Amino acid sequence: MGNLARTYSDQGRLDEAEKLEVQVLDSRKRLLGDKHPDTLLSMGNLAATHRDLDRWQEAEDLATRCFFLRVKVLGKQHPKTLVALNRLVMIYEHNGKPEAAEVLKEGGTLKDASVV
């Protein structure tokens, strides 16, 4: 189901992708828990789809949650955490929060940035 959602997204069928990604995320949360790596993958995919749909605030909310859970579960230097970091930095920059983006790029936390 998640792979089909990504295929829809790649084809530009974003509304269909989003519907499936919401289902996948809800199922994974229920079956695996919020912190499972597969759940976090689904969360990141849905955040990316929200971004692609120009729903930037929803993308920011989900990408922020995903990033901090990845830090907690996988650590700051894990490749998947770094992917989540890059996504979040781009979203913050788009949403007019360059200071928060810069703090994250420099390895700080959002607690260090009073701008979020």
N, C-alpha and C positions, 0 to 999 in steps of 0.2 A: 504494500500500500504506500509506504514511504517512497519507494523507488518510482512508483507510478506518479506520485505527486511531483517528484523532481523532474520526471520526464515532461509532465504538463508544464512545469515552470520553464524548462528549457525550450519548450515549444511556444512560449508566450501565453499559455492558457492559465494565467495567474489566478483567476477566480476559482477554477476547478482545482488547481494546485492547493490553494488556501483551504478549501473545504476538506480535502483529504488530509492535509497537514494538521489541521485542528483535530480531526478524528484520531490520527496517529499519535499526536501529542497527548491527548486525553487518555487514550488506551495505554500508552506507555507509562504515564503517571500513575494510573490505577494499578497496572500489573507489575511495574518495575520500581516505582517510586520516583520522586522528584530528582534524585541525585544520580540515577543510573546513567552511564555514558550514552546509552541509546536514547534515553529521554532527552538528554542535553543536546544530542544531535538533532532530534526533532524540533526542539525549541529554537535552535540556531537556524534551521531551515525555514521555520515559520517566520522568524524575525527577518530573514532575507526576503521572503515573499512579501511581507508587509512593506519593506523598503521598496521593492520593485513595484508595488502597487501605490507608491507615494503616500503611504500611511506611516509617516516618519515617527510620529509619537508612539504609535503602537510598536513599531520596530525598535525604538529606543528602549521602551519599557521591557520588552522581551529580551533584547540583546544584553541589557544591563543585568537582568536576572541570570541569563545564561552564562555570561562572563564570570560573575561572582561565584556561581555554583561550580563552574569548571575550575576556578582557582582553588576552591575548597576541596573538590574531589580529586583533581588531577595535578594541581600545583601550578605555579605561575609560569614555569618554563615548558610545560607540555605543549607539543605542537598544536593540539586542538584548542588549548587555552589561548595560544597566540593567534589562531584564526579568529576566535571569538573577540579577542582584543582588537584586532584590525577592523573587524566589522563594527565594533562599538565606537572606535575612534572615528571612522568615516561617518557614522550616524551622528555622533556628537558635533562634528564639524558642520555637517549639513544643517543640524538643528540650532546652529548659532551658539554652540558651547565650545569654542576653541580652547579655552583655558582647561576645561575638563579633559579634552582630547589630549592636550599637551602633557598634563599630569600623568595620564595613563601611558603615553608614549615614553615618558621618562622613567617608567617603572613604579610610579607612586600609586596611591589608591585614591578613590574618589573622596575618602575621608580627608585627604590632603587638599582637596579642591572644594572650596566652599561655594562653588559655582553651580553645582548640580542640586 
